[in-house]
Amino acid sequence: MEKPDLFSADCSRCAALCCMALAFDRGDHFDHDKAAGVGCHNLAGFTCGIHGDLAERGYSGCIAFDCLGAGQRVTELFERDWRSDPSLTGPMIEAFRMMREVQELRQLLVAAATLPLSDAVDDARLDLLDLLANAAGDLTRLKEVDPRAIRGWLRGLAEVITPVTEV
């Protein structure tokens, strides 16, 4: 079984992908408008210049967001980053989007281990986990993942869960 820390963000190993890739609108959770693909004006290199004061400065949305470790995984897959090579901005945004979804699916599949699954269904769950783990380490495999199919498989668990009989 996978360790939960595989889903923890490590901003120190990331190229500030959430601060560049994501768009947000000024409002209750963000103090300014930001377009996707543009670094937040609070960035100082790849570090948030106001990280210690996010809530007080009007950025509770930053506090609430969790990339599930997608940021550092994508950063590791590229030899350079979007600041040193601006042509990587688009590819890194797309990889970040896909990796975030892969990480979410991995979490769901890990959580599914707590369900009363038959051996065959659990084997299929483990196969999907292996597929996603391999995708998380390779850009080509990442692009080949079909999240809709995996989400469909997960929804189908409701029909195949082995009922627990009460004693």
C-alpha positions in Angstrom: 0.0 0.0 0.0 1.2 3.5 -0.7 2.3 5.9 2.0 0.1 9.0 2.6 3.2 11.2 2.2 3.2 10.5 -1.5 0.3 12.9 -1.7 1.8 15.7 0.4 2.9 18.8 -1.3 6.5 19.7 -0.9 6.7 23.3 -2.1 10.5 23.4 -1.6 10.8 20.9 -4.5 8.4 22.7 -6.8 8.8 25.4 -9.4 5.7 27.3 -7.9 3.4 25.6 -10.4 0.2 26.4 -8.6 1.3 30.0 -8.3 1.8 30.1 -12.1 -0.6 27.6 -13.6 -3.8 28.4 -11.8 -6.1 31.4 -12.5 -8.0 33.1 -9.8 -10.3 36.1 -9.4 -10.2 38.8 -6.8 -12.8 38.2 -4.2 -13.2 36.6 -0.8 -10.3 34.2 -1.3 -7.8 36.2 -3.4 -6.7 39.8 -3.2 -6.1 40.2 -6.9 -7.0 38.8 -10.3 -4.5 36.4 -11.9 -4.6 34.7 -15.3 -3.5 31.1 -15.8 0.1 30.9 -17.0 1.2 34.0 -15.3 3.2 33.9 -12.1 1.5 35.4 -9.1 2.9 38.9 -8.2 3.6 37.6 -4.7 6.2 35.2 -6.0 9.8 35.7 -5.0 11.6 33.3 -7.3 9.7 30.1 -6.6 8.7 31.0 -3.1 5.6 32.9 -1.9 6.8 36.3 -0.7 3.8 36.6 1.7 3.4 32.9 2.7 3.4 33.6 6.4 0.7 36.3 6.0 -1.6 34.7 3.4 -4.8 34.8 5.4 -4.2 38.4 6.6 -3.3 39.6 3.1 -6.5 38.1 1.6 -5.2 34.8 0.1 -7.1 32.1 2.0 -7.6 30.3 -1.4 -3.9 29.7 -1.4 -4.1 28.1 2.0 -7.0 25.9 1.0 -5.4 24.6 -2.2 -3.6 21.3 -2.1 -1.8 20.0 -5.2 -1.4 16.5 -3.5 2.2 16.5 -4.5 1.6 17.1 -8.2 3.8 20.2 -8.2 7.0 18.6 -7.1 6.4 15.5 -9.3 6.0 17.7 -12.4 9.0 19.8 -11.5 11.1 16.6 -11.3 9.9 15.4 -14.8 11.2 18.5 -16.5 14.9 19.3 -16.9 14.3 23.1 -16.7 11.5 25.2 -15.4 9.1 27.8 -16.8 11.2 30.7 -15.6 14.5 29.6 -17.1 12.7 28.4 -20.3 9.4 30.2 -20.9 8.5 27.8 -23.7 7.9 25.2 -21.0 5.1 27.2 -19.4 2.3 25.5 -21.5 3.7 22.0 -21.2 4.3 22.4 -17.4 0.7 23.7 -16.9 -0.7 20.8 -18.8 1.4 18.3 -17.0 0.5 19.9 -13.6 -3.2 19.6 -14.5 -2.8 15.9 -15.5 -0.6 15.1 -12.5 -3.0 16.7 -10.0 -5.8 14.5 -11.4 -3.5 11.4 -11.3 -2.7 12.1 -7.6 -6.4 12.5 -6.8 -7.2 9.2 -8.5 -4.3 7.5 -6.6 -5.7 8.8 -3.3 -9.2 7.4 -4.2 -7.8 4.0 -5.1 -5.8 3.9 -1.9 -8.9 4.8 0.0 -10.8 2.0 -1.8 -8.6 -0.5 -0.1 -10.8 0.0 3.0 -13.9 -1.3 1.1 -15.0 -4.9 1.3 -13.7 -5.8 -2.3 -13.5 -9.2 -3.8 -9.9 -10.4 -4.6 -10.5 -9.9 -8.3 -11.7 -6.3 -7.8 -8.9 -5.6 -5.4 -6.4 -6.9 -8.0 -7.9 -4.6 -10.6 -7.6 -1.7 -8.1 -3.9 -2.5 -7.5 -3.3 -2.7 -11.3 -4.8 0.8 -11.6 -2.6 2.0 -8.8 0.5 0.6 -10.6 -0.6 2.3 -13.8 -1.0 5.6 -12.1 2.3 5.3 -10.2 4.1 4.6 -13.5 2.4 7.6 -15.1 3.4 9.9 -12.2 7.0 9.2 -13.1 6.9 9.6 -16.9 5.5 12.4 -19.0 4.6 10.1 -21.9 2.7 7.7 -19.6 1.1 10.6 -17.9 -0.4 11.8 -21.2 -1.8 8.2 -21.8 -3.9 8.1 -18.7 -7.6 8.1 -19.2 -9.0 9.6 -16.0 -12.6 9.3 -17.1 -12.2 5.5 -17.4 -10.6 5.2 -13.9 -13.4 7.4 -12.4 -15.9 5.2 -14.1 -14.2 2.1 -12.6 -14.3 3.8 -9.2 -18.0 4.6 -9.6 -18.7 1.0 -10.5 -17.3 -0.1 -7.1 -20.8 0.6 -5.7 -22.1 -2.4 -7.6 -19.3 -4.9 -6.9 -18.6 -4.3 -3.2 -18.8 -7.5 -1.3 -21.6 -7.0 1.3 -20.5 -7.2 4.9 -22.8 -9.5 6.9 -23.6 -8.6 10.4 -23.1 -11.2 13.1 
